[in-house]
Amino acid sequence: MNSYKRPWYKLKRTWIILFLLTFIGLFVSTLPPELSRNITYLTKAYSEPEICEGALAIAKTDTTVLKLLGNLEPLGSLDMLNGSVGYSQNGDSVGITINVRGDKEINNIRSKMDVLAEKINNKWEYISINIRIKKPEALKQTIPILKK
């Protein structure tokens, strides 16, 4: 007499697969349609780090930034994920917002750098660079670094 019983997951394998496929389909359908575009922009911005690094180098020389934030720290690898990136359709101009930090000890300071740049003759030229201090309220302001 054969008393072998198949495990429950083998008996319900078809239903489990159907449930998982339905769940994945529902999850994908709730994602925003511009997600793939945003991922493409982030990837492109990561492949062109000179945009942010050049803007940061210019911002490091501003006396107001040095007074309020201190020396700006180098950008981390995940800083761009916390910001936003937008390219023009041709890919010849970009707008980037990225978190920046200074070495001054100020509690809960939050600041962002906004960069607008345009590619001219295969070189990025900056249209504007601003640093926005969002918190604390006493320091809240926008510091124009470069404006063309």
ABEGO torsion letter per residue (X at the ends): XBABBBBAAAAAAAAAAAAAAAAAAAAAAABBAAAAAAAAAAAAAAABAAAAAAAAAAAAABAAAAAAAEBBBBBBAAAAAABBBBBBAAGABBBBBBBBBBABBBBGBBBBBBBBBBBBGGBBBBABBBBBBAOBAAABBBBBABBX
